[in-house]
Amino acid sequence: MKIVDITDKKEWDKFVTGRKEANFLQSWDFYEFHKARGKKVVRRGVLDKSGKIIGVYAGVVETARRGTYLAIAGGPLIDFNDSKTTSAVFDDIREQGKVLNCVFVRVRPQEPLSDRILKLLSKYGLKPAPMYLSVEYAGVLDLKKTEDEILAGASQGFRRKMRKAMKNDIEITADTDDASIKEFCRLEELHAKRQKYVAFSSSFLTKQFEAFRKGGEVLIYTAKKDGETLAQNFMIFYGPEASYHYGVSSMLGTKYSAAPLLHLKAMEEARKRGCIRYNLWGIVEPDDTSHRFYGVSEFKRSFGCEELKYTPAHDMILNPLKYRITKAVETARKKIRHV
């Protein structure tokens, strides 16, 4: 067994898409997006004696005034029951972090939360992180269910919105046109002002879109009425999962209940592509009514989704002195932002 840099996209994606738990967080193109942002990335693969890949992890180096760190979201993708491989991978992660002059490595495994995985991370010296890394609590729909079965499991309020939307003569399109991502960026700025959050930059969104477009893994779904955009969804289709990555809407979109139609259309496409689940992504606890994402969480729950808690982010501390600064800053920031 050895661990090496992987430089072949087809080889990488073939392994990752074959993992039932995987999604775009460990896809090749997600790290092409990070490279387009000027970031350093790592793509490491575990090879068995025959040279076959049996595990991988990808990460991006993030720089901050409080310290540089390596972020590994949705990974490593390995058999955590194989102690030899697991030990070798975490040793390699530590070495990569040191080579890249990182203060720490932040890891958020693509594993459901369990005492077993928490004990394992502790065994390899990782500590619970003060801040999340990607979504840790998600709403997921089983795409082996038909549309009728999903609607039957949805809330009455959701079905009522669907009936309302179907009466409103809303046009739904899906494409990868430059005009669509440009419109998405425009609408997101307006949406952010209305909902009082900091919008992603147009460059950030466009570079993601372009990276996934090259691999045929993205579609922008748009709902329009009388030529005016009501809502848009930024969807990623990768391996076994369709991901509702971002969504925006106008005031009219809320009025005409356009969002449910976008999701049903995306689910149709996901089934065609062989996806087995539809990830609505981040939700918060049902009783966390003061959280800024409480409203959108209740919308996602209205689908009747399964609630999945991933293993939360853990840090491998490489420079304890500098890490104290990171921990203090992030702990305060999380409290202030209530995220």
N, C-alpha and C positions, 0 to 999 in steps of 0.2 A: 504493500500500500504506500502511495506517495501523494502529496498534495502539490498541485502545480497551477500556474496561471492558465486559464482557458481563453483561447483566442478565436475559436470557431463558433460563430453564432448558431449555426444549425445544430452542432453538437450540444451546445448549451441548452438551447430551447427544446431540443428533443428530450433531454433529461428532465428539465423543469416541468414541462407540460405533461409529462408522464406521472408526476406526483399529484395525487388526488387533493392534497391540501394546498397546492400552489396557486398563486395568482400573479398579477403583473408586478408585484413588489420585488420579485426575483427574476423578472424577465430581462432578456438582453437589452431590449429597446428602452427600458426604464433607465438604464445606466448610460445609454447613448444620449438620452435627454440630459442627464447630469453632466456628461462630458461637454455637451453643447453649452452648458452654463459655465464652462471653464473649470469644472471640478475634477479632481483625481478620483478614479474609481478602481476597485479591485474586483476581479472575478476569479475565484479559486475553485478548483475541482479536486475531489478525492478520487484517485484511480486505484483499482484493484490490480492484482498481479498481471492480469491480461490487458490492462490499459483501459478498461471500461470504467466510465464515471459511476460512482456509487454515492456521491454526495457533492453538494456545491454550497457556496455562499457568495453573495455579491454585496459590496458596500461602497459608500461614497464618503469622501473626506469633507467634513464641514468645518469651516473656519469661523471662529468667534473670538472676540477680544478676551474672553475669559479662558479660552483654550481650544485647540484643534482636537477634533474627535472623529472617529470612524463610525458611521451609522450603518447598521445591518438590519434593515426592515424586512420582516417576513422570512428570515433565515436564521441559522443555516438550515438547508433542506437535507437532512440526514436521518438515519435510523437511530433515534436516541436510545434504543434498547441495546445497540452495539456499543459497548463501553470503549472498545479499542478505537473505533472510528470517532466517537464523540470526543474522547480525550485528545486525539490527534488534531481534530478540527479546532478545538478551543486553544490548544497550544499554538496552532498556526495563526488563529485570529490575534492572539497576543503578540506574536512576532510581527505580523503585518502592522499592527497598531504602533509598535515600537519603531519599525522602519519608517513609518509615515510621520513620526514625531508627534503622536497623539497623546493627549492627556488621559484619555479614556476611550474605550470602545463601547458603544451602546448597541445592544442586541435586543430585538423583539422577535422571538421565534414564532413560526407559523404553527403553533401548537395550542390546542385548547388548554385553558387554565386547569392545573391539577397540582396536588401536593407533590406528586412524583416529579414533575418537571421543575417545580420550584426548588425541591431538594437537590436535584441534579445541577441546576445553575449555581446554587450555593456551594456545592461540592467543588465546582471549578472556579470558585472565587468571585462570582458575580454578585453584585448587590442590587436591590431594587432601585431603579432610576427615579430621580426627583421629577422628571418630566416624561411624558409619553413619547413614543416613536411610532408614528402611524396609528391607525385605529386599533384599540384594544377591546372594544365592545361593539359588536356589529349585529345588524339584522339581516338574516339570510333566508332566501326562498328556495325551495326544492323544485328545480325545473323539470324533474321527472313527472311532476303533477301537471295536469292540463290547465289551460286558462280557466276553464269552468271550475275546476277543483280549487285553484288559487282564489278565485273570486268568492267561492263558497266559504273559504276560511277567513276572508277579509271581514273587517268590521262593517256594520250597517252604514256608518258614515262614509266609508270608502265607496261602498256600492252605490250610495246615493250620489256621491260626487261623479262617479262613472256615468251614471244615467244622465246626470245634468250635462256632463261634457259631451256625451254622444248626441245630445239634442242641439248643441251649439254650433254645428257645422264647422268643426275645427279641422284644419288640414295638417297632417303629420308627414314630415319628410325626414330622411336620414341620408347624410352624405359626408364627404371629406373635403368639401370645397373651402378654399381660402376665405371666401365671403362668410361662411358659416362660423369659423373660429373668430373672425373679426367681429361679427355680430355678437358672438358669445362674450367676448371681452368687453364690448360696449355695455351689454346688458348686465354683466357681472359688476361693473362699476356702479351702475344705478342701483342694483340689488344690494350692494354693500352699503351704500349711503342710506338706503331705506332701513336695512336691518342693523345698521351701526356696527359693522365689522370692517377690518382692513382687507381690501380686495387684493387678490393676486395681481401682479403686473401683467400686462399684455404679453410681454416677452416671455415670462414664465409659462403662461398657458399655451402660447403659440409654439414654443420649443417642445413642450410635452406632446402637443398635437402632432407636430411634424415628425417627431421620433416614432410615435406609434403608427402614424400613417404609413411610413415606409414599410412596416411589417404587416400592414392590412389589419391592424388590431383596434382601430378606433372608428367611431362614428359619432357625429353630432346630430342628435335628434332635435327637431324644431317643430313647435306647434304654432300655427298661424291662424288668424281669423281676419278675413277681409284684408289680407296682405300685411297685417301687423303682427309682429312676433309676440307671442304670449309667454312662452317658456322654452328652455333648451336644456338638454341633458348631454353631458360629455361622457360617453360610454366606452369602456375598454373591454375587449373580448380576448381572453388569453387562456389557453388550455382549458381546464374544466370550469372556469369561472367567468361570468360576465360581471363587471364592476361598474356600479353607478359612481363614477369618480367625482363629478361635479354637477351641480344643477343650479339654474338661475331662472327667475321669472319676473314678469312685470306686474304691475298692479292689476292689469286686465287679465293676466294669466291666473291670478288668484280668483278673480271674479268669475271666470269661465271654467274653473277647475280643469285646466289643461294638463297638469302634471301626471295624473294617473294614466292618461292615454299614451304619453311618451314611454312610460315604463312597460305597458303591455306590448307596445310595438317592439321595444328593445328585447323583451322576453321572447318574442317570436323569432327574432334574429338569433338570439342566443341558442335557442333549441336547434335551429338550422345548422349552427356551427358546432354542435355537439357539447355545448356547455351543460353541466349538470346542476349548477346553482347560480343564483342571482344575488350578488352581494350588494345590499343597500348601504352598507358601511355604517359610519358612526351613529350610535345611539347612546343615551345616558339612562341612568336608573329611573324607573317610573315615578319615584317620589322626589326626584331632584328638580323640582319645579322652578327653581331660580336659575338653573343653568341656561346659558344662552342658546344651547342646542335642544332645549326641552321641546319646543314646538315642532321642529323638524323630526325629532325622535318619535313623537306621537304620530306624526304623519306616516313614518316608516312602519311603526307598529300596526297601523291600520291595515296594512297588507296581510297581517296574520303571519308575520315572519317568525322564524326560529331565532332566538337570541343567543348569540355565541360570544363567549368571553375568551379572547386569546390570552396567552401568557403575557403579562405586562413587560415593558422594557426593563432590562437589567444592564448595569454598567460593569465593565471590566476596568478597574482603576489601574492606570499605568504610572501616574504621577500624583500621589496622594496629596501633596501640598497644594498644587494648582487645582486639583479636583475639588477641594474644599470651597474654593471660590465659585466654581460651577454649581455645586450643590446648593450653596446659600442663595445665589442669584436665581436659579431655576425654582427653588422652593418658594421664594417670595413671589416670583412671576406667576407661578401656577395659582397661588392664593389670590393674587390681585385680579388675574384674568378669569378665575374660576373655570379652569379647563381641566 
